[in-house]
């Protein structure tokens, strides 16, 4: 009887863990799909899209959909996103998962959801961003980018900026302040999605061999990047 009880307990625990893992993997899949949709929607409005002059020269693109900012007097924001980098052949890497956290001070009432896009312009900026815990500010900050057909501003930023930020805002706040925000590799999400606790740098810089749980979603993400951010000739 005791053996049977132990077996039932172990079976129940295995089923519980398996169900939890399936839910977690679904979260990563939603994150990847939402990032793909956000990028497509933003680039579908030519007069308000990220200029091609910037995307053509981008070293990497990170998208953090549905970043939530809430607060009353004191506020903060948090979000989960994905990043891919372009290799020497102009091909986009598999996505790595990221988290964004930050705090702010000011008269803040209500909440908002922000789709955040970071365009990383060079290898140095990418390596900095993929450090164990990257904090905006100091020697590298995210510069607010131009939109639409502002070619002159785009050209200037591609020469000088390392990270260019964009946001699409809904709700009561006007925007998002990145200074003081922290980006981390989401190793837990990487492990759930790839069955190994990859660091984000391993996936996007070193192009580690990784088998995703949903190859179709990864293919759609990479195809969207290839179509909307082709390599400059």
C-alpha positions in Angstrom: 0.0 0.0 0.0 2.8 2.4 0.9 4.6 1.7 -2.4 1.3 2.4 -4.3 0.8 5.7 -2.5 4.4 6.8 -3.3 3.9 5.8 -6.9 0.6 7.8 -7.1 2.3 10.8 -5.5 5.2 10.7 -8.0 2.8 10.3 -10.9 0.8 13.3 -9.7 3.9 15.4 -9.3 5.1 14.5 -12.8 1.8 15.4 -14.3 1.7 18.7 -12.4 5.3 19.6 -13.5 4.5 18.6 -17.1 1.4 20.8 -17.1 3.3 23.7 -15.7 6.0 23.3 -18.3 3.5 23.3 -21.1 1.9 26.5 -19.8 5.3 28.1 -19.6 6.2 27.1 -23.1 3.0 28.6 -24.3 4.0 31.9 -22.7 7.2 32.0 -24.7 5.3 31.1 -27.8 2.9 34.0 -27.2 5.8 36.3 -26.6 7.4 35.4 -29.9 4.2 35.7 -31.8 3.3 39.0 -30.3 6.7 40.4 -31.0 6.3 39.4 -34.7 2.8 41.0 -34.9 4.0 44.2 -33.2 6.9 44.6 -35.7 4.6 44.0 -38.7 2.0 46.4 -37.5 4.5 49.2 -36.8 6.1 48.8 -40.2 2.8 48.7 -41.9 2.3 52.4 -41.4 4.9 54.0 -43.7 4.5 57.6 -42.3 5.0 56.3 -38.8 7.3 53.4 -39.2 10.9 53.0 -38.3 12.9 54.4 -41.2 14.5 51.8 -43.5 17.8 53.7 -43.3 18.0 52.6 -39.7 16.7 49.1 -40.0 18.9 48.3 -43.1 22.0 48.9 -40.9 20.8 47.4 -37.7 22.9 44.8 -36.0 20.0 43.5 -33.9 16.4 44.1 -33.1 14.7 43.5 -29.7 11.0 43.8 -29.3 9.3 43.8 -25.9 5.5 43.7 -26.4 3.0 44.7 -23.8 5.5 46.3 -21.4 3.4 47.3 -18.5 3.9 50.6 -16.6 1.8 51.2 -13.5 2.1 53.6 -10.6 0.8 56.4 -8.4 3.6 58.9 -7.6 6.1 56.1 -7.7 6.0 53.9 -10.8 7.7 51.2 -12.6 7.6 49.1 -15.7 8.2 45.5 -16.6 8.1 43.4 -19.8 9.3 40.3 -21.5 10.6 40.2 -25.1 12.8 38.7 -27.7 15.9 39.7 -29.5 17.7 38.5 -32.7 20.9 39.6 -34.3 22.2 39.7 -37.9 25.2 37.7 -38.7 28.0 38.5 -41.2 25.9 36.9 -44.0 23.0 39.1 -43.2 20.9 36.3 -41.8 18.9 36.7 -38.6 19.6 34.5 -35.6 17.1 32.5 -33.6 15.4 34.5 -31.0 16.6 34.8 -27.4 14.3 35.8 -24.6 14.8 39.0 -22.5 13.2 40.7 -19.5 12.9 44.4 -18.9 12.4 46.0 -15.5 12.7 49.6 -14.3 11.5 52.3 -12.0 10.6 55.9 -12.3 9.5 58.9 -10.1 6.9 61.5 -10.9 3.2 62.2 -10.9 1.9 59.0 -12.4 -1.7 58.0 -12.2 -3.1 54.9 -14.0 -1.3 52.4 -16.2 -0.3 51.7 -19.7 0.8 49.1 -22.0 3.8 49.9 -24.3 5.2 48.0 -27.2 8.9 48.7 -27.0 11.3 48.3 -30.0 15.1 48.6 -29.6 17.2 48.8 -32.7 20.8 48.0 -31.9 23.1 49.6 -34.5 26.5 48.0 -33.9 28.3 45.1 -32.3 29.5 47.1 -29.3 25.9 48.1 -28.5 24.7 44.5 -28.9 27.4 43.1 -26.7 26.7 45.7 -24.0 22.9 45.0 -24.2 23.5 41.2 -23.8 25.7 41.6 -20.7 24.4 39.7 -17.7 22.5 42.7 -16.5 22.5 45.8 -18.8 21.3 49.1 -17.4 20.4 52.0 -19.6 22.4 55.1 -18.9 26.0 55.7 -18.3 28.1 55.1 -21.4 25.2 53.8 -23.5 21.7 55.1 -23.5 18.7 54.4 -25.8 18.2 57.4 -28.2 14.6 58.1 -29.2 14.4 57.4 -32.9 12.8 59.3 -35.8 9.9 57.8 -37.7 8.6 57.8 -41.2 10.6 59.5 -43.9 13.0 61.5 -41.7 16.0 60.3 -43.8 18.4 63.0 -42.6 17.9 62.2 -38.9 18.1 58.5 -39.7 21.4 58.9 -41.4 22.8 60.9 -38.5 21.6 58.3 -36.0 23.1 55.4 -37.9 26.5 57.1 -37.7 26.4 58.0 -34.0 23.8 56.0 -32.0 24.3 52.5 -30.6 20.8 51.8 -29.5 17.7 53.5 -30.9 14.4 53.1 -29.1 10.8 53.3 -30.3 7.5 52.8 -28.4 3.9 52.4 -29.3 1.8 53.5 -26.3 -1.8 52.8 -25.3 -3.4 54.1 -22.1 -2.9 57.1 -19.9 0.8 57.7 -20.1 2.5 59.5 -23.0 5.6 57.2 -23.2 8.3 55.3 -21.5 11.6 56.4 -20.0 14.3 53.8 -20.3 17.0 55.5 -18.3 17.6 53.3 -15.2 15.8 50.3 -16.8 17.5 47.0 -16.8 17.5 44.2 -19.4 18.5 40.7 -18.5 18.7 37.4 -20.4 15.7 35.3 -19.6 17.5 32.0 -19.1 14.5 30.2 -17.8 12.5 31.1 -20.9 15.4 30.1 -23.1 15.5 26.7 -21.3 11.8 26.1 -21.6 11.8 27.0 -25.3 15.1 25.3 -26.3 15.5 22.7 -23.5 18.8 24.2 -22.5 19.5 27.3 -20.3 21.2 29.3 -23.1 22.4 32.8 -22.4 21.0 35.3 -24.9 24.5 36.0 -26.1 25.0 32.3 -26.9 21.9 32.3 -29.1 22.3 35.7 -31.0 26.0 36.2 -31.0 27.5 32.8 -31.0 24.6 31.2 -32.9 24.6 28.1 -30.7 22.9 25.1 -32.1 19.4 25.2 -30.6 16.2 23.3 -31.4 13.1 25.3 -30.5 9.8 23.9 -29.4 8.0 25.7 -32.2 10.1 25.9 -35.3 7.2 27.5 -37.3 7.0 30.5 -34.9 10.7 31.0 -35.1 10.6 30.8 -38.9 7.8 33.4 -39.0 9.8 35.7 -36.7 13.0 35.4 -38.8 11.1 35.8 -42.0 9.5 39.0 -40.7 12.9 40.4 -39.8 14.3 39.5 -43.2 11.4 41.1 -45.0 11.1 44.3 -42.9 14.8 44.8 -42.0 16.8 43.6 -45.0 20.5 44.1 -45.1 21.7 47.3 -46.8 23.4 46.7 -50.1 
